[in-house]
Amino acid sequence: MEGAELAKRDHQRNKSEIVKLVKEMFDQDKWGDEQYKIKLQELVVKDEELVRDVIAKIKQEREHEA
C-alpha cells in the first residue's frame, strides 16, 4: 500500500473514532463534559494533521509519476 493510501486509511480511522466518541457523548448524556471535550479536541487536531499528511503524500506521489 502506498503512502497516500496508508495516510487516507489513518484519516478514515480517526474520523471513525471521532464519530464513536460523539455517539458515546450523546448516549451517556455527557455532551459538554470537559473530559470528552478534551478527547474530542485531540482527535480533531489529529485529524487536521492527518489531512495535511494525506495531501502532502498525494502531491508527492503525483510528482514522482510526472
HELIX and SHEET records of a PDB file:
HELIX    1   1 GLY A    3  ASP A   27  1                                  25    
HELIX    2   2 GLU A   34  GLU A   65  1                                  32    
END                                                                             
